[in-house]
Amino acid sequence: MYQPWLDEIADEAPLHPIDIVRDILAQVESLPRLLEIHYLLREPGLLEIMRVLGSLPEDERQRLLGYLAGQEQKRLQVRQSPAGTLELEFMDEVSFDRDG
């Protein structure tokens, strides 16, 4: 999604908050979707995660989206490997703890 640079909009007349909300609503296409986004952004830490994911190069973001799309019905878990990297791991409904 294109986000204008501040210097590009500095010379424009300030927008009224209602105009901003209407523009956002037009882009998300429905009020329920806008409310869903609003409530999701209130989750602690989610905005920071979204900022990092939004900064991924397009090809890496598409790879991640493709992977996540194939795992819809599974529970996501994050593990830290001994090397210090984080791993996304999807668990089936019935699973066991590998560490125990």
C-alpha positions as CSV (number, residue, x, y, z in Angstrom):
1,M,0.0,0.0,0.0
2,Y,1.4,3.4,-0.9
3,Q,1.9,5.8,1.9
4,P,2.7,9.4,1.0
5,W,5.8,11.0,2.4
6,L,5.2,13.8,4.8
7,D,6.9,16.4,2.6
8,E,4.5,15.4,-0.3
9,I,1.5,16.3,1.8
10,A,3.0,19.2,3.7
11,D,1.8,21.7,1.1
12,E,-1.7,20.4,1.0
13,A,-4.6,21.7,3.0
14,P,-5.1,19.6,6.2
15,L,-7.7,16.9,5.8
16,H,-10.7,16.8,8.1
17,P,-10.8,13.6,10.3
18,I,-14.1,12.6,8.7
19,D,-12.5,12.7,5.2
20,I,-9.7,10.5,6.5
21,V,-12.1,7.9,8.0
22,R,-14.2,7.9,4.8
23,D,-11.0,7.2,2.7
24,I,-10.0,4.4,5.0
25,L,-13.5,2.9,4.9
26,A,-13.5,3.1,1.1
27,Q,-10.2,1.2,1.0
28,V,-11.3,-1.6,3.5
29,E,-14.7,-1.8,1.7
30,S,-16.9,-2.4,4.7
31,L,-17.6,-1.1,8.2
32,P,-17.2,-4.6,9.8
33,R,-13.8,-4.9,8.3
34,L,-12.7,-1.5,9.5
35,L,-13.9,-2.4,13.0
36,E,-12.0,-5.7,12.9
37,I,-8.8,-3.8,12.0
38,H,-9.5,-1.3,14.8
39,Y,-9.9,-4.1,17.4
40,L,-6.9,-6.0,16.1
41,L,-4.7,-3.0,16.4
42,R,-5.6,-2.7,20.1
43,E,-3.9,-6.1,20.7
44,P,-0.6,-5.5,22.6
45,G,2.4,-5.7,20.3
46,L,0.4,-6.4,17.1
47,L,1.1,-3.0,15.5
48,E,4.8,-3.5,16.0
49,I,4.6,-7.0,14.4
50,M,2.6,-5.5,11.5
51,R,5.2,-2.8,10.9
52,V,8.0,-5.3,10.7
53,L,6.0,-7.6,8.3
54,G,5.0,-4.5,6.2
55,S,8.7,-3.7,5.8
56,L,9.5,-7.1,4.3
57,P,10.4,-7.1,0.6
58,E,7.4,-8.0,-1.6
59,D,8.7,-11.5,-2.6
60,E,9.4,-12.5,1.0
61,R,6.0,-11.1,2.1
62,Q,4.3,-13.2,-0.6
63,R,6.2,-16.3,0.5
64,L,5.0,-15.8,4.1
65,L,1.4,-15.2,3.0
66,G,1.5,-18.3,0.9
67,Y,2.8,-20.3,3.8
68,L,0.2,-18.9,6.3
69,A,-2.6,-19.5,3.8
70,G,-1.9,-23.2,3.8
71,Q,-2.0,-23.4,7.6
72,E,-5.3,-21.7,8.4
73,Q,-6.8,-24.3,10.7
74,K,-3.7,-24.8,12.8
75,R,-2.5,-23.1,16.0
76,L,0.6,-21.0,15.6
77,Q,3.4,-21.3,18.1
78,V,6.8,-19.4,18.2
79,R,9.8,-21.2,19.4
80,Q,13.4,-20.0,19.9
81,S,16.0,-22.3,18.6
82,P,19.3,-22.9,20.5
83,A,21.0,-20.8,17.8
84,G,18.8,-17.8,18.8
85,T,16.5,-17.7,15.8
86,L,12.7,-17.7,16.1
87,E,10.7,-20.4,14.3
88,L,7.1,-20.3,13.4
89,E,5.5,-23.7,14.1
90,F,2.0,-24.7,13.3
91,M,0.5,-27.4,15.6
92,D,-2.3,-29.8,14.8
93,E,-5.2,-30.0,17.2
94,V,-3.6,-33.0,18.9
95,S,0.1,-32.4,19.5
96,F,2.8,-33.3,21.9
97,D,5.6,-31.3,23.5
98,R,8.9,-32.1,21.7
99,D,11.0,-30.8,24.6
100,G,9.5,-33.0,27.3
